[in-house]
């Protein structure tokens, strides 16, 4: 699907560049800039496609190790907080941060 989108993007950029070259040949000086711009948009599309295709996915083992590490760090922070005397404002702030840390992580790029 992503490759199809790239092909559609490249064909649109090539068509627009061809059209702008024709307009530039007819004397429209602004079209010279557009005739250069559309191929650059095509190149950016290829670079974006490469970046999206090469996105590393996280394996189940890596995700499990990450959850275990986060739980371990959360427990250490909780133990450190209990052992130290905190002022009430700092304790409330740390509780808020702990709640934020427990929220599920947002996934990017549909993974």
N, C-alpha and C positions, 0 to 999 in steps of 0.2 A: 504494500500500500504506500509506504514511504517512497519507494523507488518510482512508483507511478506519479506521485505528487511532484517528485523532482523532474521527471520527464515533461510533465505538463508545464512546470515552471520554466524549464529551459526552452521549450518550444514557444512559450509566450514571450520570453525575453528575446529570443532570436527573431520572432515576428516583429516585435516592437522596434528592435534595432534596425531591421531591414526597412521598416516603414520610415524611421527617422533618417536613415541614410538617403532614401528617396526624397524626402522633404528637404534635406540639406542640399541635395543636388539641384533642387528647384530654386534655391536661393534663400531659404529660411535659415538664417545664421544660428538661431537658438537650437535648431535641430542637430547641429554638430555636437553640442554638449550631450544631448539625449542619445545620440548615436554611440557615444562612448559610455554613457551611464548604464544603458541596458545590458551590455555584456558584463559590466561589473556586478550588476544585480544577479546575473546568472552565475558568476563565479561565487558570489556570497551564498547563493542557494546550494551550490555544490559543497562548499565548506560547511554549511549548516547540516546538510545531509550526512557528511562524513562524521561530524560530531555526534549526531543523533544515532547513527548506526553503531558507533564505537562506544556508546555509553555502557559502562560495566554494570551488570546486575549483581545484587547481593545474594549470595547463596544462603540456604537455610542454616547451614553451619555457622556462617559469619554472623547472621542475624541472631542466632542463639547465643554466640559468644558475646555479642554486643549487649544483649539483654542481661546476661549474667554479670558482665562488667559494670553496667549501670546499676544493677541491684546491689552489687558489692560496694560501689562508691556511695550509693544512697544510704546504705547501712552504716558505713564509716562516718558519713557526715552526721547522721542521726546520733550516733554514739558520741561524737565530738561535741555536738550541740548539747546533749544531756549532761556531759561532764563539765562543761564550762557554764559559768553564770552569765546569762545574757540579760540585757535590758529588754523590756517588753516590746518596744518598737522593732528592735533587731530580731527578736523571736518571731514576731508577726511577719516581718519581711522574709525571713528564712522559711517559714511555713508556706508563704506564697510561692517562693522559688521551688520548694519541694513539690507543690501541687503542679506547677508548670512542667517540672521534670517528669512527672508521672503521666502527663497527657501523651497520647500516641503521636508519633512523629508523622509529619505529612510526607507523602510520597511525591516525588517529582517525575514528570515526564511519563506518567501513566504506569509506573512500575509498582 
